[in-house]
Amino acid sequence: PEAKGLSASTVARLKRQWAQEYDAWRQCRLDRDRWVYLWADGIYSGLRAEDAKLCALVVIGVNDRGEKCFLAIEDGVRESTQSWR
């Protein structure tokens, strides 16, 4: 009730649109830039799954022009070798 204008059909349409945008973003080539710095980290949301905290694995890069770019995001259970694989 507090989210007027966000009907189930609107949310479904937005999710489809965002999924298409995300898929297009994931296909972007990373070899067009020279990456001089990469930052990889797990970000915890505070939400919990059954027995674990949910974690988003993110990679941010800085190119040789000093521009920061968001390079990757994936679901993870925690910051672990298994999640990063």
C-alpha positions as CSV (number, residue, x, y, z in Angstrom):
1,P,0.0,0.0,0.0
2,E,2.9,2.4,0.6
3,A,4.3,1.9,-2.9
4,K,1.6,3.4,-5.0
5,G,2.0,2.8,-8.7
6,L,4.1,-0.3,-8.2
7,S,1.5,-2.9,-9.2
8,A,2.6,-6.5,-9.7
9,S,2.6,-6.0,-13.5
10,T,4.8,-2.8,-13.2
11,V,7.3,-4.7,-11.0
12,A,7.3,-7.6,-13.5
13,R,7.9,-5.3,-16.4
14,L,10.7,-3.5,-14.6
15,K,12.3,-6.8,-13.7
16,R,12.3,-7.9,-17.3
17,Q,13.8,-4.5,-18.4
18,W,16.5,-4.6,-15.7
19,A,17.3,-8.2,-16.6
20,Q,17.8,-7.2,-20.3
21,E,20.0,-4.2,-19.2
22,Y,22.0,-6.5,-16.9
23,D,22.6,-9.1,-19.6
24,A,23.8,-6.4,-22.0
25,W,26.1,-4.9,-19.4
26,R,27.6,-8.4,-18.7
27,Q,28.5,-8.7,-22.4
28,C,30.6,-5.5,-22.4
29,R,34.2,-6.2,-23.4
30,L,36.7,-5.4,-20.7
31,D,39.7,-5.5,-23.0
32,R,39.0,-2.1,-24.4
33,D,40.6,-0.5,-21.4
34,R,43.9,-0.9,-19.6
35,W,43.0,-1.7,-16.0
36,V,45.6,-0.4,-13.6
37,Y,43.8,-1.2,-10.4
38,L,41.2,-3.8,-9.4
39,W,39.3,-3.9,-6.2
40,A,37.4,-7.1,-5.4
41,D,35.3,-7.5,-2.3
42,G,32.3,-9.1,-0.8
43,I,29.5,-6.8,0.4
44,Y,27.1,-8.1,3.0
45,S,23.5,-6.8,2.9
46,G,22.6,-7.7,6.4
47,L,20.0,-10.1,5.0
48,R,20.3,-13.7,5.9
49,A,19.6,-16.9,4.0
50,E,18.8,-20.1,5.9
51,D,22.1,-20.5,7.6
52,A,24.4,-17.8,6.0
53,K,24.6,-14.1,5.5
54,L,24.0,-13.1,1.8
55,C,26.9,-11.6,0.1
56,A,27.4,-9.8,-3.3
57,L,30.8,-10.3,-4.8
58,V,31.8,-7.1,-6.7
59,V,34.8,-6.1,-8.8
60,I,35.6,-2.4,-9.5
61,G,38.4,-1.3,-11.7
62,V,40.3,1.9,-12.4
63,N,41.5,2.4,-16.0
64,D,44.6,4.3,-17.1
65,R,42.5,7.4,-17.5
66,G,41.6,7.3,-13.8
67,E,38.0,6.4,-14.4
68,K,36.4,4.0,-12.0
69,C,34.2,1.3,-13.5
70,F,31.9,-1.3,-12.0
71,L,33.1,-4.5,-13.7
72,A,31.2,-7.4,-12.1
73,I,28.7,-8.4,-9.5
74,E,27.6,-11.9,-8.6
75,D,25.7,-13.6,-5.8
76,G,27.9,-15.2,-3.2
77,V,27.3,-17.0,0.1
78,R,30.3,-15.4,1.7
79,E,33.8,-14.2,0.8
80,S,35.4,-17.6,0.1
81,T,37.5,-19.2,-2.5
82,Q,34.4,-21.3,-3.5
83,S,32.2,-18.2,-4.0
84,W,34.9,-16.4,-6.0
85,R,35.3,-19.4,-8.3
